[in-house]
Amino acid sequence: MKKSPATPIHFSCGAIMKNKFMLAPLTNTQSHEDGQLSEDEFNWLKMRAEGQFGLVMTCATHVQAVGKGFPGQLGIFSDKHMDGHQRLTTAIKAYGSLVVSQLHHAGMRSPAELLQEKPVCPSDSEKHGARGLSLEEVKELRDDFIQAAIRAKESGYDGVEIHGAHGYILTQFLSKEINKRTDAYGGDLNNRARLLFEIVDGVRTACGAEFLVGVRLSPERFGMELLEVKTVCQRLIDEGKIDFLDISLWDSFKQPEEEAFQDKSLLEHFTELDFKKVLLTVAGNIKRGVDVQKVLDAGVDFVTIGHSGILHHDFPLKVMEDPNFTPTPTPVSKDYLRKEGLGANFITYMSRWDGFVEKSAE
């Protein structure tokens, strides 16, 4: 029996998502440089709630000033950010959508020119011009993730997603290629995963059983090994402190890069885990209505939409009305993107995506 994308989702914490569409946490570079919410970012996200995304997630929202990963990044590292977050959560909830803050720290991927200081990393990285964190700073980082989650809850968010994907700081700790520490946070997988699990435990303890908690992981690139990522996923499930796993596959229909595991698709490697009460969402190349259905039928609980959520603020409505809906082809004009709620800085950022924005003069 086919899963309908319009059917609500019930999370173990008690939260209910009205359909199976989550807006991906999308870099958009359109907030203020001090991390304050801008009018452009507010409008972009509010419009996605209006378009009936069941769960609207913020862009990666940094938990320390030194964790800033891109210009115009929304922050949650200070109480001064909370008024903007409260305004955002109130607006999104008015449309019946869940609203989740993605907690992020870029680590060695923070541009030094943005920080005006060296970026930080689990251990010194000459290649990235990054310095290793002291043990005290690792514990500070853990506590700042937890404090950011508390801020998110107090700002009205239904939950948080802990960003452990795409080569950012929690990936850097997980990676044996990058993490050369010799203390309790480096070495074997248990040690390299320690920070992630301490953050999850701390967020659950501080924010309570009814707060939605997710973790984003990516199984490839940045030194991530498929078996290690699956091991971390299964432990997150077994420990019962999270409500959902968000696996960023780059392409939901591809084979694993590691030849030893090409007996099944990358997606199948994750749907075969024993999920118990934890729900699974995946991201990567889910662009059309038929892709949504294919991923749901493969055993995924709800879909994470990026590309098509940029092109159509109401992509969920369009797919629920027409299961064969195909997004407008790219490139699109800047005027088209403005009408879909993107601010000037977001449009400039999207111009870096090959073939997404028309190059013709306005």
N, C-alpha and C positions, 0 to 999 in steps of 0.2 A: 504494500500500500504506500502510495506516494505521500511524503510529508508536505503539508501545505505551508508555504512561506508566510501565510496570513495568521496561522495559529499561534496563540500566545506561548511564551516560554516561562516556566516556573523554576527559579533558582533555589538552591537548598537553603539560602539565608532568608527566603520568604519573598524576595523581590519578584515582581511579575513584569515581563517584557511583552508588549502587546502584539508583536510579530517577530519574525526571525531575521530582521535587518539591523545590523549594527553599522554605524558610521565609523570607518577606520580612523585612527588617530593620525591626522594628516598635518605634516609640516606646512605652515602657510606664511610665516615671516611677517605677519601683519599686526602684531601687538606692539606695545611700546617697549623701548630698549631697557627700561627698568623692570620689565615683567608685568606691568599693569595691563589689564584687558583694554583693548581698543574697541572703538565703535565697529570697525570693519570685522574684527574677529567675532564680536557679539552677533552681528548681523548674519555672518556666514553660518555660524552654528545654529542660531535660532531658526534660520530658513530650513535647515535640515530636519529640525524637529517638526516644523510646519509641514514638511514633505513626508512626514510619517515614518522616519527612522525610529524603530522601537527603542534603540539605545543610541544616544549621541555621545561620542567620546571626544574629549578635547584633544588638541595636539599634544605632543610630548611636552609636559609642564615641569620645568626643572626645580629640583628640591634644594639646590645650593647655587649661589651666585656663580661659583666656579664650575658648575655643571652645565652652563649655557651652551647649547649646541649649534644655534643658528641665530642670525639677527631677528629682531622682532619676536622673540620667543615668549610665550605666556609663562609667567612664573608662579610658583606656589611656595617659595622659600621664605616668605616674610608675611607677617600679619597685614602689612600694607596692601597686599594683593587681594585680601578677602572681600572687600566691598564689591570689586568687579566680579569675583566668582559668585557671590550671592546674587548679584543681578542676573548673571548668566543662568544659574541653576533655576531661579524663579521663572525665567522666560521659557526655558526648555520644558520644565515640568508642566507648564500651562498647556502644552500640547499633548500631555499624556505620555511623554517619552521618559525613559530612564536617562540619567545624566551621570557620566563617569569621568573622573579626572585621571589622565595617564601620568604616572609619576616617573620622572626621567632624570638621568644625569649622563652627560655625554662622555665624561672621562677624557681619555686621550684624543677623542674626536672633537673636543671643544677647540675652536680656532683660537690660537694664542692672541691674535690681533683683536678678537672680540673681548677676551678676558683681560687683556693688558697684563697678563702673567702667564706662567707655564701652566698648561693643563695637567691634570692629575691622572694617575693610572695605578693599577695594583702594584706594578713594579716599574722601575725606570725604563723608558722607551726612547732611545736615541732617535729612532726613525721618526717618531711623532713629537719629539721635543718635549716629552712629558716626564714628570717626576713621580716616583713611587710614593704612595701614601704611607705614613707611619701607622703603627697599630692603633694608636689613639685616634688618628684621623679616620681609620676604617670604622671604628666604633661610632665616631661622630657622624659619618656618612649613613650608617645604619639608622641612627637616631633621627637624622634629618629626613630620611624617607618616612619614618614612622610619624614624625611631627607634621610632615606635609599631608599625610593621610588624615590626621586629626583635624588639620586646617580644612581639608576637603569636606570632611563630615560636618564640621561647624558651618561651612559655607553652603550646605544644602545638597551636596552631591550624594547620590544613592550609593556610590562606591568608588573604588579606585582600581586601576590596573597598574601593576608594577612592571616597568619596561625592562625586560631582560634580554631583548633581541637586538639585532642589527649592529652589533659591534660596539654598543654603548657600555657604560661602566660595569653593569652586572654581567654582560657577555664577556667582558675583559677578565673579570674574576673567574668565570666558568672556563675560559679558554686556557688549555695547557700551553698553547703557543705564546700567549701574551702574559699570563700570570706566572711569574717566576718567584713568588714569595716562598719563604721557608718557615713561616709561622703557621698558626692555625687556619689561615685563610689562603694557603697555597699548598701545592703538592697533589695529593690524590683527589678524586672527584668530590668526595665528601667535604674535604677542606675547601676546595674551590667553589663549592655550592653553599658553603656555610653562610655567607653574607646574605644570599637570596633567601634562605630559609629563616634566618634571624629576622629579616625584614617582614616576611610573611607572618611569622609568629607574632611579632611586635604589633603589626597593623591589626591583626585579628584580636589580640588582647586589648589594645587601646580603643578600637572602634566598635567592638562587640559582635555578637553572633548574627545580627540582622543587617550588617553592613556588607555590601557586595564587594568581593575581593577577587580579582583576576590576575593572572600572570601572562605576559607575552614573551614567547621564546621563538627563536628561529633556528632550524636544525642544520643550516649550512653557512659557509663563509665565516670569516673571522676566527678560524680555528675551532669551530663547532663540529663535533663528531656526532653522527646520527645516533649511535647507540648510547652515548653519554647523555644527549638531550632527551632521548626516550626514558632513560633511567631517572633523570631529574623529574620529568613529567609524571612518571608512575609514583615516585615518592611524594610529589606534591598532591597527587590524587589520594594516595593511601593515608597521608597524615590528616586529610580532611579539613584543612584550614582555608582552602580556596573554594570559590563557587564555579569558576570557569577558567579554562586554558585557552589562550589565543595564540595559535601557531601561525606564524608568518612564513608561508612556503615559497614566496616570490612568484610561484606559478602552481596553482592547486592541482594541475593535471600532469606535472612533470615526473620524471623518474629521479631517484636519488643520484647525486653526483658520484657517491662512493660505489664503485662497480660491484663490490661484494654484496650490496643490498638492492640490486636492481631486479630482484625477483618479483617485486611489487612496486606500485607507485609510492611516491613520497607520502601522499595523503593516506594510503592504506597502512603505512607504518605507524601512523598515529591513531587512526580509527580502530586499530586492533588492540590498543591499550584497554585495560579494564578500568573504565571511567567511574564506576560506582555512582556517587551522587554529583560528581563534577561534570559540567557541560563543556562541550568543545565547539569553538569557532575557529575558522581558518580564513586567511586572507591570501590573495594572489591570483590575479587574472580572472576574477569572477565578474564579468562585465555585462553579460546578457541574462535575460530571464531564464534561458535554458541552462546557463552555467549555474545559476542559483539552485535550480531544481536538481541538477546533476550532483552538486556538492551535498545538498541535503539528503538525497537518496543514497549517497555513499556512507552515511552514518554521522554526518556533522549535525550539531543541534541548531546552530544559527550561523549566518554568513556575515563576514566583514567586508564592507564595500568601500573602495577608495576611488578609483578612476571614474566609475559611473556615478558616484555620489558627488563628484565635482561637476560633471556634465549635467546632471539632473538632480536638483535639490529634492525632487519628489520621486526618485528612482523606486522606492518601495511601492508607492501608489501605482506607478506605471506597470510594475511587474505583477502586482496583485490583480490588476485589471486585465493584463495581457501577459500570460506566461511566456510568450514568444517575443516579448519586447526587446528591441535592440537599440542601444544608445545612439544618439546622433554621431555621425562619423567625425573624426578629427582630421585635420586641424579645424579649430573653431575660432571665431573672431574674438577680439578682446571685448567687444560690445556684448557678445553672447555670454561671456563669462561674468561680465558686470551684472547682467540681468539674472544670472544664477547665484548672485550674492558674493562674488569674489571681490575683494578690495584690490587697489592698484598694486600693492606689494605682492599679494598672492598671485596676481596675473603675471607679474614680472618673474616670480619664482617658477610658475608653470611654463613660462617661455623657455626654461632650461630643459624641459622634457621634450625629447625629439618628436617633432611632428604634432604637438598638442595644440599650440597656438599659431594662428596664421601670422606670417611674417610681413604681410602687406601693410602699407602705411594706413593710418586711420583717416 
